[in-house]
Amino acid sequence: MNEFKRPRPIFPKHAVITGGMPYGNKSLHFGHIALMLRADTFARFMRDRIGKDNVIFVSGTDCYGSPAVESYRKMKASGEINDASLEAFVERNHINQKEIFDKYNISFNLFGASALGKSKNVHEEESAAFINALYNAGKLEKQSSLQFYDEKAKQFLNGRQVVGKCPIDGCQSEKGYADECDLGHQYMPQDLINPVSTLTGEKPTLKKIENWYFRLDECLDILNEWIEALSKRSDSSQFMIKEIKEFFKKPEIYVKREYEAQVKSLNLPHYDIQGKETAPSFTMVFDKLADREKACEVLSNNGVRYRTGKTLTPFRLTGDLDWGVPCPVLDGLDGRTFYVWPESLWAPISFTKTYLNSIGANGTEWQKYWTSHDGEVYQFIGEDNMYFYGPAQQAIWLCTQGAKAQFPAPEGKLQTTQIVPIKSLLYMNNKASSSGAIKPPSAAQLLDYYTPQQFRMHVLGMNLGNNNISFNPQCFDPDADTSIPDPVLKEGNLLTNVYNRILRTLFYSTQKEFDGVLPHAEISPEIMAQCEKALLDYERFMYDKKFHQVINVVDVFVRNINKYWVKEVANATTKEAMAALTANAAQLIKTANLLLHPIAPEGTEKVRNYLGLDERSFDWNYAFENVYFFMQDADKHKIATLAEKEDFFKKHQSQLDALAAR
């Protein structure tokens, strides 16, 4: 057993990896793939690290909710689609999404759909179980909330049929919907600024409608325990912790200084004033959310303009949209479906159960992953969704324990999850979305110019865990300077140029010097130490989900193999010296191949097969063994014959055509 000079991270015995669910109203764009490739890389690593039978990677189409309803209505009216039903429209998009993920070699155990097939039935059962557990725990309240109503169209409006300006102070969102903006901020419908109905262009009115709400605003104490524990983990995102803590502030209203005298004259619930007297605005701080909402009503009625601050608000669980998961009747409230956000939070549990059922596992197997201290759930999401997967989901999970929830959750109860957010992936330095003015390339279009492995290397090399980063594919930029290399290919060139070159060198040299039999020689201690350092650095960065650092470790290690060979081959003037060089190079390549396996699976599998190593070479239980450990007969191990100019990591055909044309 190896003795290491530094502590190694401790991984769970069982792991679920989830990727943010794409909506069922459209195909995939580059952002969906970028996020899912990170989740897939980690899932593949965890299969190598703790065993493939202990890892489940799930996601699926987020079928329900107003985005699908509104897209279907618009596209049907314009004649753009001829799907007979909303379900058929969503199913077509789901099939398309799955096909594209398959083309990118995303290794889901299950890519399900919340409204389709076996996943649908499991998801309906799971949804009913959640709301019943929260109801029995006394964590729900029936609220008569305000919902937008279009008097001209004579109907209530769903979330995406209302567009206005987000009321949260400092928000730069261009689209505020009924009770959330496209950057994930939550607010009360009555706070939306300048609402407009997308059906008629008229200003909608507000009418009361009764729904179930989760008492999220009462969960501050247990959420503070959760966030403080999270902040002590090396694998926690610091920007996520900072942003989530902003929601833990007391309810606030921001008012321009010009209204100060008028505000002081009004009969308002108790509040404290913060802010320097010389500042252009002041802050009203309330003890309770209900006091702030009452104050908002009074301010609005008296013509005082204001913005609200981030805080925890009751989290709506149900609505009246027909296209949704049916909600069981509770306390006489009938005819409700689940609001899409809460049911999408527990959809990964539904998908986990669906997958385990499909392989014949018993009905309690899912608990190893979701309710055990030996399990861990890693959720890869965009930063816009941190409120939902952060405070909302974690509080819901904890409160299913009952009236007296505790953190950490006891064994056998839902455990809080590890959230892995990424910052915004821009397009040509702009915020792009399929529904916005700047249209990003579709995921399918990218495959006309790049291989999945090239795109994978580029995305993983971005420090999206800390920074917004622009995706600048030369092939989609009419103003691109083609005299310089395409930035998307920079990281992938490590494989298609450097690693291919050293692999060919090893194979051709072994064929020429040793008749294709890998010489059995002692691996030098310096080479073994170099491999050990790279493995330990890589393992730590994978644990912390710092993928740009992972790529850096791999880049340095692979380039050093090439440098090592170039330096040493000149001195290898005897058969014994050449044998030692070849053995050391094989050891370095075995290690590089393990490091690259989660990142570039196709090419590394080919390398393993050509070298004739058994499958344990991708098993971290044997990561620090020498290359001969993985050979059936190390003294007579013949490697495959490599054809002239054969590549393990291929360039895209369009790139080869461009090179040939020069």
N, C-alpha and C positions, 0 to 999 in steps of 0.2 A: 504493500500500500504506500502510495506517495506521501511524503511529508512536505507540506508546503509552508513557505515562509510568511504567508499572509492568509488571513481568514477568507474562506470562500462563502459566497451567498448561499442561503438555505432556500431551496425551492420546495413547493408543496408536493404532496404525493399524488394529487389529482388536480387537474386544471381545466377550466373552460375559458376559451377565448371567444370574444364576440366582436363583431364589427358593426358600426352604425348602419342601420337598416335604410336602404334607399326607398323613397316613396314609390308607390305603385302606379304613378301617373306619368312616368317617363322612362327613357333609357338612361344609361350611365354616362357621366362625363368624367374627365380626367381626375377630378377631385375624389369621386367615389373610389376609383381604382387606387389612387395614391394612399388613401386611408386604409383600404382593405389589404393592400400589399404589405403594409406595416403589420397589420394583424396576422396576415398569413405567414410572414417571416418569423414572427414570434411563435406562432403555433407550430411551425416546422421545427424551430429550435427546441421548443418544449418537448416535442415528440422525441427528438434526439436526446434531450437532457433527462427526462423522467420516464420515457417509454411511451410509444404511440398508443398503447391501450389505456393510458391514464390521461389522455388529452382529448378534449372535444372542442372542435372549432365550428361555431354555428353563426348564422345570420339568416336574413330572409327579407322578402319584400314586405314593406310596411303598407298593407293594402288599404286600410280603412282611413276615414277622415275626409275633411273638406278638400284637401289638395286633389285627391282622386276624383271627387264629385265635381269639382269646378272644372278641372281639365277635361273630363268626359263631356260635360255640358257644352263647353266652348268648342271643342273639337268636333263634336257631333253636329252642333248648329252650323259650323262652317263647312261641313262636308269633308273635313280632313280625315275622319275615320268613319267606318261603317259597322263598328262593333254593335252587336245586337243588344248587349246589356253592359252595365257598368262592371259586372263581374268578369265578363269576357274581355273587356278593355284592360282590366287589371291583370288578368291571367296572361294576356298577350305580352304585356310589359314584363311580367315576372319571368316568363320563358326567355324573353330577350335578355334580361339582366343575367339570368343563370348562364346562358350561352356565352355572353361576353366574359363573365368571371371565369368560366371554363377555359376560354382562349388565353386568359392571363395566367392560367395554371394556379388559380386560387384553390387551395386544398380543403374546402369545407368538408366536414363530416355530414353537414346538412345545410343546404340553402333552402329554407322553407318559405312559406307565405301565410300570413296571419288569417287570410280569408279563403284559403284554397286547400284542398286535399286533406290528408291526415292531420296536418298542422292545425287546420281550422278547428276541428273537434277538440283537440287537446287544448288549444288556446282558449276556447270558450269555457272549458272546465276550469282552466287555470284562472281566468278572469273572475269567474264566480267565486272561486276559493279565496282570492285576494280580497274582494270587497266584503265577503262574509266575515273573514278574519278581522278586517279593520272595523267592521260594524260591531262585532262581538266584543272587540277590545275597547269600544267607546271612543274611537278615533275619527268618527265621521259626524258631519252635521248636515242637516237639510237646510239649504239656503235658497231664499227667493232672490236670485240675482237678476241683474238686468241683461237682456239680450237684444241685439239690434234687430229692428223690424223695418222692412221696406214697405211703406204705406202704398206706394204706387204698384209694386209687384204683389202686394197683399200676402207677404210671407216673412217668416223669420229668416235671418241670414246666418249661414254657417261661417266659421272663422275666416275663410279666405274670400268671402263675398263682401267683406268690409275692408277698406284700406284707408289709413290715415297716417298721422305722424306719431311715432312712439313718444309717450309722455315721460319716460325715464330720463332724468337729467344727464346730459352729456352723451346720450345715445346718438349715433350717426346713421342709424338704420334709415333706409329709403322706404321701407315698407313696414308699417305697423298694422297688424290685423286686429281682429276683434278683442283678443285679450293677451296677445303676445306679438312681438315683432320678429322679423326674420333673423335677428341676432340673439334670440332666446330670452329677451326680457319679458317678465310677466307683470301684468297690471290689471286693474279692474276695467271692464268695458267702458264705463262712464268717464274714464280718464283719457281715452284715446282722443288725440287732437285732430280736429277737422275730418271726421269720418265720412266716407262716401260709399254708397252701395255700388258694387261692380255690376249689378243687374240693370240698374236704371240711371246711375250717375247722380241720384238724389241723395240728400243727407238723410240717413235713417233715424228713426226714433228709437227709444229704449223702452222695452216692455219687460215686465217681471216674468220669470220662468223658474220653476223649482228644480233643483238638482242636488246631487250628493257631492260634498266637498270633504277632502281630507284635511284635518286640522294641522297643517304643516306649520303654521305660525306658532303653535304651542310646543313645537319640538326643538326649540332653540337650545335647551340645556344638553340634551343627548347629542345633538348635532355638534355642539361645541366640543364634547368629549371625542367625537369621531374625527373632527378636523384637526384637533390637537394631536391625536395619535397618528394621523396621516402625515402631519408635518414633520414627524420624527423619523419617517422612513426615507431611505435614500432613493427609493424608486418612485417617490411622489413628485408630481409636477408642482414646482413652486409658483408658477404663474396661476395655476388652477387654484391652489390653496388661497392665494391672495384674492382672487376674484370671488371665490365662494364666500370668503369671510365678509365681503362687502354686503352680501345678502343678510348677514347676521346683525346688521345695525338696526337701531330703533327706527320706527317709521318716520320719514322726514318729508317736508315740503320745502321747495326752494321758491322764493318770491323776490321779485325785483324790488330794490330799495324804494322806488317811487310809490309803491303801494303800502309802505310800512304804516303810515298813519291810519290809513283806511282799515288795514288788517287789525290794528290794535283797538279799533272802535267796534269790531264785530264780536258777537257772542259766540265764542269758539270753545271747544274742549281744551283742557289745560295743556299747555305746551311750553317748552323752553326755547329761547332764542339763542342761536349760535352764529358766529361770523363777526368780523370786524366792522365797526360802524362806517369805515371808509370803503368797504367792499360794495360792489354794484348790486349785490343781492344778499339776503339773509336766509338762514335755515330755521325752520320751525320743527322741533323734535318732539314727538309724541310718545307716550308710554305704551299705548295700545294701537293696533291697526284700526280698530273700530273708531277710535278718536280721530285718526288721520282721515278716514273716509268721510266722517261727518264734517270735518273741517273743509275737505275738498268740495263737498256739496255746498257749504255756505259760501266759500270763496267763489265758486262758479256762479252761484245765484246773484252775487254782488259784483260780478264783472272783474274779478281779480285774476290775472293770469299767473300761472304757477307751473312748476314741474315737480314730479314726485321722485323720491330716491329709491334705491334698491332696498328691499326688505323681504322677509318671508310673508307670503300671503296664503290664504286657504287654497289648496290645490284641487281644482275641479276634476272630478272623476267621471261624471256622466254628462250627457247632452241629449238632444232630441233628433240628432241626425240619423236618418234611417240606415245609411251605410255605415254600420258599426257593429261591434260585438254586443249582442243582447245582454242587458244587465238584469240580474234577478230582481224580483219585486221585494223591496225592503220597506217596511213601515208604510205600506200602502202606496208608495211611489212607483208607478207602473209606466210602461211605454218608453223606457230610457235605454239608451245604448251607451257604451263606454266612450268617453272622450279619447281621441286617438293617442295622446301622449302617455297617459298612465298604462294603457294596455300594451303599448309598444315597449314599455320598460320591462314588463315581465314576459314579453314574447320570447326572449332567449331561454327562459326556463321551459316554456312550451316547446321550443325547438329542441332543447336538450332531451326532454322526455320523449318527443316524437322520434328522435334519432335512436335513443336507447331502446325504445319499443321496436324499432325496425330491425335491430340486431338481436332481438329476443332476450334482452336484459330484463331482470325482474323490476317490479314497479317502484322499488325503493332505491334503485341504483343511482338515480339523479341526486340523492341526498349526499353522496360522497363528494360531490362537486359544489353544491350550493349551501349545504347546512352543516358541513363538517369543518372543524379546525384544521384538518389535514388537507382541505381543498382550498382553491383560490380561483376567483373569477376575474379575468382581465378584460376590461371593456374599452375598446378603441373607438374614440368619438372625435368629432370636430368641436372646437372651442365654443361654438354657438349653442351647444347642447349641454353645457356643464351644469346649468341650473337643474335640468331634469334628471340627469344621471347622478348629480351631486346631492344637494339637499333633498329634493323630492324623492328620488328612489331610495336613498339610504334611510331616510326617515320612515318611508312606507315599509321597507324590509324590517327595520327594527320594531316597528309598531305591530307587526303581525305576531309578535310574542304574546301580546295581551296588554292588559291595562298598565302593567308595571314593566315596561320595556327597559332593557339594560344594554349598555355597551361596555365591552365587546359582547356580542350575542352569545348565549350559551350554546354548547354543542347540541346539534339537532334542530336548531332554529336558523332561519335565513341569516347568512353572514353578509356583512358589508363587502362591497366589491372594490377592486382596484381600477380606478378610472385612468385611462391613458389618453389624454387629449392632445390634439395637435393644433397649432396656430393656423391661420388662414394660408392656404396655398393660392397665391394670386396668379393671374394670367396676364402676361406682358405688363406686369406691375400694376394691374387693376383688379379690383374685386369683380369677379365674373360669376354669373349664374345662368342656368338655362332659361330662366324666366326674366332675366335682366337685359339691359341694353347691350352689354358686352357678352357675347356668346362664346363659351369655351369650346374647344374641340371635343367631340364625343369620344368615348373610350374606344369605340370601334374604329374611328378615323385614325387614331394614334397607331394602330397596328398596321396601317399602310406605310408607315415610315420607321417604326422602331420594333425591335423584338421585345417580348415581355421581360427578358432578363436585362436588357439595356434600360428600359423604363424603371425596372425594379431597383437597379443600382443607383440611378439618378435620384429617385425619390428618397431612398434610404439615406443617401448622402446629404440630404437637406436637414438642417437643424430645426425642423418644424416643432420640436418639443419646446423651443424657446422663442422662435422668431417667425414673423410672417415672411414668406419667401416666394419669389416670383418664378413661375414656370414659363420659360421662353424658348419654345421649340422653333428652331430656325425654319422648318418647313411650313409653318403657319404664319410667319412674319414677313409681310411683303417688303419691309424695309431692312431685312436682315443683311448683314455684311457676310456674304458667302466666302470671302477670302479667309475668314477665321473659322475654326471648328465649331460645329453645332454644340452648344453647352449641354444639351441633353445627353450627348454621347461621352462626355468627359469621364464619368465614373465607369461606364461600361467598357471603355477602352482598356481598362485594367484586365478584363477578361478576354476580350476579342484580340487584343494585341499582346500584352505582357504575359498573361498566364498561358495563353495558347502557345506562345513562343517557347517558354521554358518546358512546357509539356512535350512539345514536339522534339525539343532538344534531348530530353530524357529518353523518349521512346526511340528516336533515331540512333542515339548514341548506344543504347543498350542493344539494339538490333545489329549495329555495326561491330561493336567491340565484344559483345558477349552472346551473340547469336540469339538475342531475344530473351535470354535468361537473366533475371535481375540478380546481380552478384550479391552473395551473402557476406557482408562485412560489418564490423562493429560500427555503430553510430557514435559519433564523437560526443562527449559530454557537453561541449559548447553548443552543438546543434540541438541536443535534447533540452538544454536550458533555454535556448531561443524559442523552441516550440512551447515549452511550459509557460513562459512569460506571455506569449501571444494568446494561448488558451485561457489563462487566468484573466488577462485584461479583457478579452472578448466576453468571457462569461460574466464578468462584473458589469460591463456595459449592456449586455443583453438583459441582465436582471433589472437594471435601471431603465431599460427601454430607450437608451441613448443610441439610436441607430446610426447617427452620423459618426459617432465615436467607434461603433462597430466597423463601419466601412473604412474608417481611418486605420484601425488595427489591421484589417485585411489588406488594405492597400500597401501599407508599409511592409507587411510580412511577405506578400507576393513579390513586390519589387526587390526585396532583399534576397529572395531565392535566385532571381535572375542575376543580381550583382555577385552573389556568392559563386555561381557557376562560372561567370565570365572571369572572375578573379582567380579561381582555383584551377580551371581547366588547363591554363598555360603551364601549371606546375605538375600536372598529372602525366608525367612522362613514362611511368611504368604501369603495368597491368594492375598491380596492387593499388597504386595511387588512384587510378581511374575507377577501380572497384569501390574504393572508399568514398570518392566524390559522388559516384552514382548512388551509393547507399544513403549518404547524407542528403542528397537531393530528393531521393524517394521519400525519406522521412519528412522533409519539409513539405513536399507535395501532399503526402498523406494528411498532414496537419492543416495545410491550406484548404484541402478539399473538405475537411470536417467543418472548418470555419465558414466556408462558402455554401455548404449544403442547404441551409435555410434560405439563402439569398438567391442562389442560382441553381435550383434543384436539378434541372434537366442536364446541364453540362457536367455537374459534379457526379451524377449517377453514371454518366458515360465514362468519366475518368476512372471511377471505381471499377467499373466492369472491364475496361481495357487494362487496368493494372492487375486485375484478378484478385482484388481484396474482398473479403467477405463483408456481410452487412454490418458487422460489429464496428467497422471503421467509422460508421456514423453514430455510434452509441457512445455517449459521454462517460459511461462506466469504464470504457477502455480508452479514453481520450489521450492518456499519457503513456500508452504502450508504444513500443517501436513498431515500425512498419511490418516487420516479419511476423509479428503476432497474428496478423490477419491473413496469413498465407497457409495453405494446406501443407505445403512442403517447401520450407524457406530455402533449402539447399538447391532445389531444382525448379524454382518458380519462374515459369515462362509467362511473359506478358504478351498481350495481343500485338499483332503486327499492325503498325499504323501506316496507312497509305500516305503517299506524298501529298503535302499541303492539306492534310486532313485537319479540321478544326473541331475542338470540343465546344467552343463558344462561338456561335456564328453571328456575323453581321446580318442586318436586314438586306433582303434582295435589292431594295431600292438603293441602299448604300453601295452595294457591290456594282450595281449598274452605273452609278455616278462615278465610281472609281475607274471603271472600264472605259467610260466616255472621256476621261481626262487625257 
